[in-house]
Amino acid sequence: MKYLVAIHHPDDYDPFLREDKEMHQAIDDINDEMVAAGIRIFVGGLQHISNAHSVTTNADGTFLINKKPYLPTTEHVAGFWVLECATEEEALEWGRKATVACKAPVEVRPFH
């Protein structure tokens, strides 16, 4: 089964203030561990939420593009992994490792 493991950051997250060499090494280590385990399908980090656009469809079928995130929240997805895990428990264990490495909340969700 495939799982999304998503890292969340607050809007005011500043990597220059919150990230250090040890954190980057911990993230590199978990990526290496995922590859060695053969479970990592994809990994991606996202630019700051200020670079987001939302696209919606109007009633007349035209599109509206806004230079802002779709949902008005104070935290957003900052990066994610797509993992192929045998069980939900295995996916949650990777989620635990990810929250330690990234020093941030992580959401684990299965794909359909």
Contacts in CASP RR format, 6 or more apart in sequence:
PFRMAT RR
TARGET T0000
AUTHOR 0000-0000-0000
METHOD contacts of the structure
MODEL  1
MKYLVAIHHPDDYDPFLREDKEMHQAIDDINDEMVAAGIRIFVGGLQHIS
NAHSVTTNADGTFLINKKPYLPTTEHVAGFWVLECATEEEALEWGRKATV
ACKAPVEVRPFH
1 84 0 8 1.000
1 85 0 8 1.000
1 86 0 8 1.000
1 87 0 8 1.000
1 88 0 8 1.000
1 91 0 8 1.000
1 110 0 8 1.000
1 111 0 8 1.000
2 41 0 8 1.000
2 82 0 8 1.000
2 83 0 8 1.000
2 84 0 8 1.000
2 85 0 8 1.000
2 110 0 8 1.000
2 111 0 8 1.000
3 82 0 8 1.000
3 83 0 8 1.000
3 84 0 8 1.000
3 85 0 8 1.000
3 88 0 8 1.000
3 91 0 8 1.000
3 94 0 8 1.000
3 108 0 8 1.000
3 109 0 8 1.000
3 110 0 8 1.000
3 111 0 8 1.000
4 80 0 8 1.000
4 81 0 8 1.000
4 82 0 8 1.000
4 107 0 8 1.000
4 108 0 8 1.000
4 109 0 8 1.000
4 110 0 8 1.000
4 111 0 8 1.000
5 80 0 8 1.000
5 81 0 8 1.000
5 82 0 8 1.000
5 83 0 8 1.000
5 91 0 8 1.000
5 94 0 8 1.000
5 95 0 8 1.000
5 98 0 8 1.000
5 106 0 8 1.000
5 107 0 8 1.000
5 108 0 8 1.000
6 77 0 8 1.000
6 79 0 8 1.000
6 80 0 8 1.000
6 106 0 8 1.000
6 107 0 8 1.000
6 108 0 8 1.000
6 109 0 8 1.000
7 77 0 8 1.000
7 78 0 8 1.000
7 79 0 8 1.000
7 80 0 8 1.000
7 98 0 8 1.000
7 102 0 8 1.000
7 104 0 8 1.000
7 105 0 8 1.000
7 106 0 8 1.000
8 75 0 8 1.000
8 76 0 8 1.000
8 77 0 8 1.000
8 78 0 8 1.000
8 104 0 8 1.000
8 105 0 8 1.000
8 106 0 8 1.000
8 107 0 8 1.000
9 75 0 8 1.000
9 76 0 8 1.000
9 78 0 8 1.000
9 104 0 8 1.000
10 74 0 8 1.000
10 75 0 8 1.000
11 49 0 8 1.000
11 74 0 8 1.000
11 75 0 8 1.000
11 76 0 8 1.000
13 48 0 8 1.000
13 78 0 8 1.000
18 103 0 8 1.000
23 101 0 8 1.000
23 102 0 8 1.000
23 103 0 8 1.000
26 100 0 8 1.000
26 101 0 8 1.000
26 102 0 8 1.000
27 101 0 8 1.000
27 102 0 8 1.000
29 101 0 8 1.000
30 94 0 8 1.000
30 97 0 8 1.000
30 98 0 8 1.000
30 101 0 8 1.000
31 40 0 8 1.000
31 43 0 8 1.000
33 97 0 8 1.000
34 40 0 8 1.000
34 43 0 8 1.000
34 81 0 8 1.000
34 83 0 8 1.000
34 94 0 8 1.000
38 84 0 8 1.000
39 83 0 8 1.000
39 84 0 8 1.000
39 85 0 8 1.000
39 90 0 8 1.000
39 94 0 8 1.000
40 81 0 8 1.000
40 82 0 8 1.000
40 83 0 8 1.000
41 81 0 8 1.000
41 82 0 8 1.000
41 83 0 8 1.000
41 84 0 8 1.000
42 81 0 8 1.000
42 82 0 8 1.000
43 80 0 8 1.000
43 81 0 8 1.000
43 82 0 8 1.000
44 79 0 8 1.000
44 80 0 8 1.000
44 81 0 8 1.000
45 78 0 8 1.000
45 79 0 8 1.000
45 80 0 8 1.000
46 77 0 8 1.000
46 78 0 8 1.000
46 79 0 8 1.000
46 80 0 8 1.000
49 69 0 8 1.000
49 76 0 8 1.000
52 67 0 8 1.000
52 68 0 8 1.000
52 69 0 8 1.000
52 70 0 8 1.000
52 76 0 8 1.000
53 65 0 8 1.000
53 66 0 8 1.000
53 67 0 8 1.000
53 68 0 8 1.000
54 65 0 8 1.000
54 66 0 8 1.000
54 68 0 8 1.000
54 69 0 8 1.000
54 70 0 8 1.000
55 63 0 8 1.000
55 64 0 8 1.000
55 65 0 8 1.000
55 66 0 8 1.000
56 63 0 8 1.000
56 64 0 8 1.000
56 66 0 8 1.000
56 70 0 8 1.000
57 63 0 8 1.000
57 64 0 8 1.000
58 64 0 8 1.000
69 76 0 8 1.000
75 105 0 8 1.000
78 104 0 8 1.000
81 94 0 8 1.000
81 98 0 8 1.000
82 111 0 8 1.000
83 91 0 8 1.000
83 94 0 8 1.000
85 91 0 8 1.000
85 94 0 8 1.000
88 110 0 8 1.000
91 108 0 8 1.000
91 110 0 8 1.000
92 108 0 8 1.000
94 108 0 8 1.000
95 106 0 8 1.000
95 108 0 8 1.000
98 106 0 8 1.000
99 105 0 8 1.000
99 106 0 8 1.000
END
